[in-house]
Amino acid sequence: MKFLFDLFPVILFFVAFKFAGIYVATAVAMGATVAQIAWVWFRKRKVEPMLWVSFAVIGVFGTATLLLQDETFIKWKPTVLYWLFAATLGIAHAAFGKNFMRVMMEKQLDLPGPVWTKVLWSWVGFFAFMGALNLYVAFNYSTDIWVNFKLFGGMGLMFAFVIAQAVILSRHAEDEVTEVKKP
């Protein structure tokens, strides 16, 4: 459910683009992000920092797209968001010793420190790659192909990456179970 909730603006962007074009789709994505924040605030009285960052990025790049009537800005938005996530994860770890992947996931997974570091850097690499791939598709293919990639390609790659991580991390969970069973 959370995954679909996070995809809400992207799905609405896709649908709006197919029916009304890039500028209407941009406005719809901006409105959907505002609606997400309002819903989360209404339900929890606290909005996660990542949602605020997404709101700021869509606000800046969406507004520039609409005011200047130039789709280049909205095409940069996913890349900026991906690269912000990569930079935040990498800088927090390298400069402050804070592993945000561990902070977010350690209640679900019990992994050794070095494995958490590998998880973190794999996400940094994935986000950096996704940002570059978005730019490649955005500026080498039609806007229609980019919009399709944004929903299906981007989400498909994210899903494949998460599954690959789960398979790799399951080895560590099995090792831990085996170690606990040993006398």
Backbone bond lengths (Angstrom), bond angles and torsions (degrees), N, CA, C in turn:
res aa  C-N    CA-C-N  psi(-1)  N-CA   C-N-CA  omega(-1)  CA-C   N-CA-C  phi
1 M - - - 1.450 - - 1.534 110.32 -
2 K 1.348 115.59 -43.08 1.469 119.80 179.25 1.529 110.40 -61.54
3 F 1.337 115.81 -40.23 1.459 120.46 179.75 1.528 110.16 -60.62
4 L 1.338 116.99 -45.16 1.469 120.46 178.22 1.521 111.40 -65.96
5 F 1.325 116.35 -37.44 1.465 120.11 177.89 1.525 110.29 -62.65
6 D 1.334 116.77 -42.08 1.465 121.10 178.51 1.534 111.53 -65.90
7 L 1.330 116.20 -30.21 1.470 121.07 179.71 1.528 113.43 -82.44
8 F 1.300 117.44 -9.96 1.458 123.40 -175.23 1.536 113.07 -46.35
9 P 1.344 120.08 -54.23 1.470 119.00 179.78 1.531 113.32 -63.98
10 V 1.332 117.19 -35.25 1.468 120.53 -178.73 1.526 110.00 -68.03
11 I 1.331 116.11 -43.03 1.466 120.05 179.43 1.528 110.37 -64.10
12 L 1.320 116.72 -45.01 1.465 119.53 178.60 1.531 111.46 -65.37
13 F 1.330 117.24 -37.34 1.464 121.45 175.26 1.530 109.60 -58.16
14 F 1.323 116.21 -47.58 1.460 122.44 -179.39 1.532 110.98 -59.13
15 V 1.323 116.84 -50.92 1.468 121.43 -178.47 1.531 110.56 -62.55
16 A 1.332 116.45 -46.37 1.464 120.03 -179.89 1.524 111.20 -62.45
17 F 1.323 116.74 -39.27 1.464 119.92 178.74 1.528 110.73 -61.63
18 K 1.317 116.47 -44.18 1.466 120.51 -177.50 1.530 111.51 -63.61
19 F 1.335 116.87 -32.26 1.467 120.13 -177.47 1.527 113.83 -96.14
20 A 1.343 117.83 -29.65 1.472 117.82 -170.18 1.525 114.94 -136.55
21 G 1.323 119.64 -1.30 1.460 120.60 176.73 1.526 114.38 97.65
22 I 1.308 113.95 176.66 1.465 122.08 -170.63 1.526 113.36 -67.17
23 Y 1.304 118.09 -36.41 1.471 119.35 -175.42 1.522 111.60 -74.45
24 V 1.310 116.69 -41.98 1.471 119.47 174.77 1.534 109.30 -64.07
25 A 1.328 116.31 -42.37 1.468 120.13 179.55 1.531 111.24 -60.57
26 T 1.315 116.60 -39.10 1.464 120.63 178.02 1.524 110.44 -63.23
27 A 1.312 117.08 -45.86 1.467 120.72 178.40 1.526 111.06 -62.98
28 V 1.317 116.92 -39.56 1.466 121.28 178.75 1.532 110.04 -64.23
29 A 1.328 117.76 -43.70 1.472 120.83 178.56 1.528 111.01 -61.91
30 M 1.321 115.96 -39.95 1.471 119.52 177.90 1.536 110.25 -63.62
31 G 1.331 116.02 -45.88 1.459 120.19 178.63 1.522 112.28 -63.91
32 A 1.325 116.70 -38.85 1.470 120.74 179.01 1.526 111.26 -64.71
33 T 1.316 117.05 -37.24 1.461 120.37 178.14 1.522 110.53 -67.48
34 V 1.308 117.17 -40.81 1.472 121.13 175.28 1.530 109.54 -61.15
35 A 1.336 116.59 -43.49 1.468 120.88 178.64 1.528 111.15 -62.40
36 Q 1.333 116.93 -40.02 1.471 120.60 176.75 1.524 110.74 -58.60
37 I 1.319 115.94 -49.15 1.465 120.10 -178.65 1.522 110.63 -62.38
38 A 1.323 116.78 -43.35 1.472 120.17 178.75 1.531 110.91 -61.06
39 W 1.323 116.49 -42.95 1.462 121.06 -179.69 1.528 110.74 -63.73
40 V 1.325 116.57 -47.59 1.470 120.42 179.82 1.524 109.97 -62.45
41 W 1.317 117.11 -42.80 1.470 120.83 179.55 1.535 110.60 -62.77
42 F 1.313 116.18 -43.44 1.465 121.31 179.75 1.532 110.74 -62.46
43 R 1.334 116.18 -41.31 1.468 120.37 -176.36 1.523 113.75 -79.62
44 K 1.334 117.48 -40.17 1.469 120.81 -170.98 1.520 114.63 -118.48
45 R 1.320 117.26 -14.07 1.473 122.40 -175.72 1.524 112.61 62.16
46 K 1.344 115.86 18.24 1.461 120.99 177.47 1.528 107.68 -152.00
47 V 1.321 115.96 131.78 1.464 121.56 179.68 1.523 108.03 -110.12
48 E 1.346 116.09 132.01 1.464 121.11 -179.55 1.529 110.58 -64.00
49 P 1.335 116.63 144.42 1.468 120.00 -179.82 1.532 113.34 -55.97
50 M 1.340 118.20 -36.55 1.463 120.07 -178.89 1.522 111.38 -63.07
51 L 1.329 117.17 -33.69 1.463 120.04 178.29 1.531 110.52 -70.71
52 W 1.340 116.54 -36.91 1.469 119.67 175.48 1.530 111.03 -64.40
53 V 1.334 116.34 -40.57 1.471 119.88 178.73 1.527 109.78 -63.49
54 S 1.325 116.31 -44.67 1.460 120.49 178.11 1.528 110.70 -60.00
55 F 1.325 116.48 -41.45 1.459 121.66 177.79 1.536 111.12 -61.51
56 A 1.321 116.42 -44.17 1.465 120.35 179.91 1.529 111.20 -63.76
57 V 1.329 116.06 -43.38 1.463 119.91 -178.08 1.532 110.57 -67.38
58 I 1.336 117.74 -46.13 1.470 119.22 178.52 1.529 110.07 -66.07
59 G 1.320 116.73 -33.07 1.467 119.99 177.78 1.517 111.75 -63.18
60 V 1.316 116.69 -48.32 1.467 121.35 -178.65 1.532 111.19 -68.02
61 F 1.334 115.99 -53.60 1.466 119.05 -174.39 1.525 112.13 -74.71
62 G 1.322 116.88 -33.77 1.465 120.12 176.03 1.515 111.55 -67.05
63 T 1.319 116.45 -44.59 1.461 120.50 178.69 1.523 110.97 -62.15
64 A 1.321 116.94 -43.76 1.473 120.03 178.21 1.529 110.62 -61.77
65 T 1.325 116.78 -41.03 1.469 120.86 178.61 1.520 110.65 -60.44
66 L 1.333 116.22 -46.55 1.467 120.12 -176.13 1.532 112.19 -72.27
67 L 1.320 117.19 -44.05 1.464 119.71 -177.98 1.529 112.44 -67.74
68 L 1.325 115.68 -40.48 1.463 119.93 -176.72 1.530 112.94 -93.61
69 Q 1.344 116.31 -3.73 1.462 121.66 -177.22 1.529 110.78 49.22
70 D 1.343 114.62 49.48 1.465 122.30 -178.97 1.525 108.92 -134.37
71 E 1.319 116.31 112.80 1.464 121.15 -176.85 1.529 113.93 -70.01
72 T 1.306 117.66 -9.74 1.456 121.14 179.14 1.525 111.16 -56.07
73 F 1.312 117.12 -39.52 1.463 120.47 -175.78 1.526 112.02 -65.70
74 I 1.320 117.24 -44.66 1.456 119.46 -178.81 1.530 110.42 -68.88
75 K 1.314 116.78 -28.26 1.466 119.87 176.91 1.527 111.66 -69.40
76 W 1.313 117.21 -27.02 1.468 121.53 177.11 1.531 112.22 -77.80
77 K 1.312 117.16 -22.96 1.466 121.48 -172.97 1.535 113.76 -53.83
78 P 1.351 120.67 -50.16 1.472 118.43 179.87 1.528 112.71 -61.80
79 T 1.329 115.64 -38.57 1.466 119.01 179.63 1.520 110.97 -62.48
80 V 1.315 116.98 -46.45 1.465 120.42 179.35 1.521 110.22 -60.13
81 L 1.326 116.94 -43.04 1.457 120.79 179.88 1.530 110.96 -64.04
82 Y 1.328 117.19 -47.58 1.465 120.56 177.73 1.524 111.01 -59.15
83 W 1.320 116.89 -46.31 1.456 119.85 -177.47 1.528 112.15 -69.49
84 L 1.326 117.56 -31.80 1.474 119.84 173.64 1.518 110.95 -64.07
85 F 1.330 116.67 -42.80 1.462 120.11 177.79 1.526 110.04 -62.39
86 A 1.333 116.78 -46.91 1.473 120.41 179.82 1.520 111.07 -60.07
87 A 1.322 116.41 -46.30 1.466 120.57 -179.10 1.525 111.30 -64.70
88 T 1.319 116.82 -42.52 1.465 120.05 179.94 1.525 110.75 -61.43
89 L 1.321 116.56 -47.33 1.465 120.24 179.37 1.529 111.04 -62.13
90 G 1.328 116.10 -48.65 1.470 120.41 -177.00 1.510 113.46 -66.25
91 I 1.325 117.79 -45.52 1.465 121.54 -178.53 1.524 110.93 -68.29
92 A 1.330 116.83 -41.22 1.473 119.59 179.28 1.521 110.47 -59.42
93 H 1.323 115.88 -38.97 1.472 119.04 -179.62 1.531 111.84 -76.29
94 A 1.335 115.83 -49.41 1.468 119.86 -175.13 1.526 112.60 -68.75
95 A 1.309 117.37 -40.13 1.466 120.23 -174.66 1.527 113.36 -93.05
96 F 1.336 117.20 -30.42 1.468 119.47 -172.79 1.527 114.07 -122.19
97 G 1.341 116.43 -0.80 1.459 119.78 179.21 1.527 113.64 68.23
98 K 1.318 117.19 21.97 1.469 121.58 -177.08 1.530 109.19 -104.70
99 N 1.317 116.52 120.80 1.455 121.71 178.93 1.526 107.92 -101.74
100 F 1.336 116.14 97.47 1.461 120.69 -176.79 1.526 112.91 -66.28
101 M 1.325 118.18 -27.67 1.462 119.70 176.52 1.530 109.58 -65.38
102 R 1.301 115.90 -40.58 1.473 119.73 177.58 1.531 110.30 -65.30
103 V 1.328 116.01 -43.87 1.464 120.48 179.97 1.535 110.18 -58.77
104 M 1.325 116.87 -42.43 1.464 120.89 -176.74 1.523 113.10 -75.27
105 M 1.342 117.16 -29.26 1.461 119.35 -169.43 1.521 116.01 -117.07
106 E 1.327 118.77 -4.79 1.463 118.12 -171.43 1.529 113.99 -68.81
107 K 1.328 118.03 -17.19 1.468 119.31 175.26 1.526 111.14 -72.55
108 Q 1.340 115.99 -26.68 1.458 120.52 179.18 1.527 112.45 -92.97
109 L 1.328 117.28 -26.96 1.458 122.10 -175.73 1.521 110.70 -131.04
110 D 1.301 115.56 137.82 1.455 120.96 174.27 1.525 107.29 -112.71
111 L 1.322 116.06 101.94 1.461 121.53 -175.42 1.526 110.27 -123.80
112 P 1.318 116.88 153.62 1.464 119.77 173.92 1.533 111.11 -66.00
113 G 1.315 116.18 154.25 1.464 122.14 -179.06 1.516 114.77 -50.42
114 P 1.354 117.66 -49.49 1.472 117.97 -179.59 1.536 113.48 -60.78
115 V 1.317 117.06 -31.45 1.465 120.06 178.87 1.527 109.19 -70.41
116 W 1.337 116.58 -40.63 1.473 119.18 176.24 1.523 110.73 -59.63
117 T 1.308 117.15 -37.97 1.470 120.52 178.53 1.525 110.18 -64.24
118 K 1.333 117.48 -41.84 1.472 120.47 177.17 1.526 111.19 -64.05
119 V 1.323 116.43 -40.15 1.467 120.20 177.84 1.527 109.25 -59.87
120 L 1.318 115.87 -48.09 1.469 120.32 -179.61 1.518 111.34 -57.68
121 W 1.322 117.80 -50.68 1.464 120.16 -175.91 1.529 111.97 -69.63
122 S 1.332 116.74 -27.71 1.465 117.86 175.46 1.526 110.26 -67.79
123 W 1.344 117.42 -37.39 1.467 120.03 176.55 1.525 111.05 -69.46
124 V 1.308 117.35 -38.36 1.471 119.61 176.16 1.530 109.33 -59.35
125 G 1.314 116.58 -47.15 1.466 120.63 178.87 1.517 112.50 -63.11
126 F 1.321 116.29 -41.78 1.464 119.80 179.54 1.522 111.02 -62.98
127 F 1.336 117.27 -46.50 1.466 119.74 179.66 1.531 111.39 -64.41
128 A 1.317 117.68 -38.95 1.469 120.47 177.74 1.534 110.12 -63.18
129 F 1.322 115.82 -44.60 1.464 121.30 177.96 1.527 111.24 -61.09
130 M 1.337 116.89 -46.35 1.461 120.65 -178.40 1.536 111.56 -62.59
131 G 1.324 116.44 -37.33 1.460 119.55 177.08 1.518 111.70 -63.12
132 A 1.326 115.89 -44.79 1.464 120.21 179.06 1.529 111.00 -66.89
133 L 1.321 117.09 -40.93 1.463 120.69 179.62 1.527 110.91 -64.14
134 N 1.322 116.98 -39.72 1.465 119.80 177.14 1.530 110.44 -58.54
135 L 1.324 117.12 -45.84 1.468 119.71 179.32 1.525 111.43 -62.36
136 Y 1.323 116.03 -41.18 1.459 119.80 179.55 1.529 110.78 -59.46
137 V 1.327 116.28 -49.07 1.461 120.14 -178.70 1.533 110.19 -67.83
138 A 1.321 117.15 -42.77 1.466 121.34 -176.28 1.529 112.25 -60.92
139 F 1.322 116.74 -37.43 1.464 119.21 -172.88 1.527 114.45 -108.70
140 N 1.335 116.98 6.16 1.461 120.09 175.47 1.522 113.25 -120.76
141 Y 1.318 116.15 -5.18 1.464 121.20 -179.28 1.526 109.19 -133.95
142 S 1.307 115.59 171.56 1.468 120.46 -179.41 1.530 110.62 -67.19
143 T 1.311 115.70 161.35 1.461 120.83 177.38 1.525 110.40 -61.45
144 D 1.322 117.59 -37.08 1.460 121.08 178.06 1.533 111.00 -60.55
145 I 1.313 117.50 -45.64 1.472 121.03 177.86 1.522 109.90 -64.45
146 W 1.323 117.80 -41.39 1.465 120.63 178.59 1.527 111.16 -60.60
147 V 1.334 117.76 -43.66 1.468 120.93 179.59 1.528 109.93 -62.91
148 N 1.318 117.69 -42.70 1.473 120.64 176.71 1.523 110.69 -62.16
149 F 1.330 116.18 -43.59 1.464 120.18 178.18 1.527 111.25 -62.05
150 K 1.310 116.32 -41.52 1.468 121.81 -177.89 1.518 110.70 -56.53
151 L 1.318 117.19 -43.19 1.464 119.81 179.98 1.527 111.44 -84.05
152 F 1.306 117.16 -58.32 1.466 120.21 -171.29 1.532 113.15 -82.16
153 G 1.324 117.07 -46.61 1.466 119.74 -179.51 1.511 112.10 -67.62
154 G 1.332 115.99 -49.85 1.463 120.15 -178.89 1.512 112.60 -62.20
155 M 1.320 116.27 -46.28 1.464 119.63 179.96 1.521 111.02 -70.07
156 G 1.332 117.13 -36.07 1.465 120.57 177.10 1.520 111.63 -63.19
157 L 1.321 116.12 -43.97 1.469 119.57 177.99 1.528 111.43 -66.02
158 M 1.332 116.89 -39.05 1.464 120.87 177.24 1.531 110.10 -62.12
159 F 1.321 116.47 -45.76 1.456 121.27 179.31 1.527 110.49 -61.32
160 A 1.335 117.40 -46.09 1.467 121.40 179.33 1.526 110.91 -62.05
161 F 1.325 117.15 -40.18 1.460 120.86 179.27 1.527 110.94 -64.77
162 V 1.319 116.79 -43.97 1.473 120.74 179.74 1.531 110.21 -63.49
163 I 1.326 117.46 -42.30 1.472 120.95 178.07 1.533 109.96 -62.70
164 A 1.325 116.92 -45.37 1.469 120.54 178.65 1.527 110.75 -59.98
165 Q 1.321 116.81 -42.34 1.467 120.39 177.62 1.524 110.69 -62.10
166 A 1.324 116.55 -43.19 1.468 120.90 -179.36 1.524 110.73 -61.12
167 V 1.329 116.13 -42.41 1.469 119.93 179.07 1.528 110.24 -63.24
168 I 1.314 116.61 -46.42 1.463 120.71 -179.78 1.524 111.18 -64.36
169 L 1.324 116.86 -44.43 1.464 120.45 -178.31 1.525 112.28 -71.08
170 S 1.324 117.84 -24.41 1.471 119.84 178.70 1.524 110.93 -62.56
171 R 1.322 117.78 -29.03 1.472 120.51 175.38 1.519 110.82 -59.46
172 H 1.323 116.27 -41.79 1.458 120.15 -178.76 1.522 111.08 -70.56
173 A 1.306 116.91 -35.18 1.461 120.56 177.41 1.522 109.56 -66.72
174 E 1.344 117.38 -40.11 1.463 121.20 177.47 1.516 110.82 -65.72
175 D 1.355 117.39 -41.02 1.465 120.75 177.41 1.509 110.17 -59.04
176 E 1.290 117.18 -41.51 1.448 122.04 -178.66 1.523 110.82 -65.68
177 V 1.324 117.55 -42.39 1.467 121.61 178.24 1.517 109.91 -63.20
178 T 1.336 117.57 -42.59 1.454 122.15 178.51 1.518 110.63 -62.42
179 E 1.341 117.00 -43.54 1.461 120.66 179.82 1.515 111.73 -63.55
180 V 1.297 118.00 -36.49 1.463 121.73 -179.33 1.518 109.78 -68.94
181 K 1.340 117.53 -36.44 1.467 120.91 -178.45 1.511 113.04 -74.31
182 K 1.334 118.70 -23.01 1.459 121.36 179.90 1.516 110.52 -66.45
183 P 1.368 117.43 136.45 1.472 119.22 179.83 1.504 113.42 -72.22
